[in-house]
Amino acid sequence: MEVRSCFAGLAKSFAEYLVEGTESRWLFDYHRGRIEELFASQPDLPLHQDTVAGFLHGVLVTCAYFVADDSMEGEVMGPMLGGTLLLGQDLPIDADPADITAGRSFFERAAQAVGEPDETGIIRDLVWSTFTNMATDVPMTCASLGGFCLGVLYSMPYLTESDAGSAALIAAACELAQDLAP
């Protein structure tokens, strides 16, 4: 089975923590179940490697910009990443990558929830560069951007900072999704 590079890299980095019966594996399985439930709560957002890769990068960007190094919050991110790996690596890659609008209705709801941001230019560039520079083998589609938003949302309860930055990330992803599917 073909696996997106982000999952192959995580599997290599987390190999010793993936052993069945270990505490870390238990935490990974816990997050996998919660992430799977989050995706199930959005039935119009397809579940495949590309949406989960988007989720992974939503968590990574949130962690990189809103979590201090060597913090308690940072320690929670590892099990989140492990859970994302367990879910994503066993899914197929998007069956129809040409359909860049799959999951568009997710963004109609998300845009209403976050409202109009004051300024998303820099944040929009950050989200765009995540897909063009970090997740280079994951196409930027409504589905993968939707996964990105879910990753940001999933990370928020673990942060002590204001959620204004998280809302800006989601608003920027909404704008990019609108550009993909006018």
Steps between C-alpha positions, in 0.01 A plus 500: 500500500629845410549730799538878499851611594386666823371165630810313382719752682295482820502119491878504480533758782246330726598136432604424859180659637265301276560172683171344612447500875720800580369813672582712195308263272202520734509882475534482121198267481301735726567797271437291190150423628428863587626622162292238321193617696573860402509407132182293542328813635562662160348245258531733201878510546647187339734287708817396319874554534481849354247630753691340786826643362329840502401430863859410585629825354233697684630353825863562400442864404299564816774340709778689322341841547306474824687253722818592683796265470543261794151579631238265642287585196780382273509164675135443408570555131700176460205271581278712272745449215519128577121470492492684170760261361303194609185631333656635182742228403227239454272714284505519123630809324223720359323290237418805285770765542353693207192581711645793690155600630423185704432625851400851391188502719730464801640843415160658468441413866856585607488844335182583691657387826821704471345804332700756309857528623668840526811401307590156370772585245797372700304213653361409158856486367593275792219254423579509127871439564415209729360317199758618249811464718425249778230271362627498145341169401159595643287700256339814640130423460190587699531160669865537603438860613201373698727247667741784577219690674404194704864465607502861619170447684620176657811675633318796656391337830864416568615862467507762770535788252211696354319324220512812279797356310320172448194682366725689259647170373151363438385824334804489270426138407140604425627769263729256323215248464281772348774576249512134400130470436331823396 
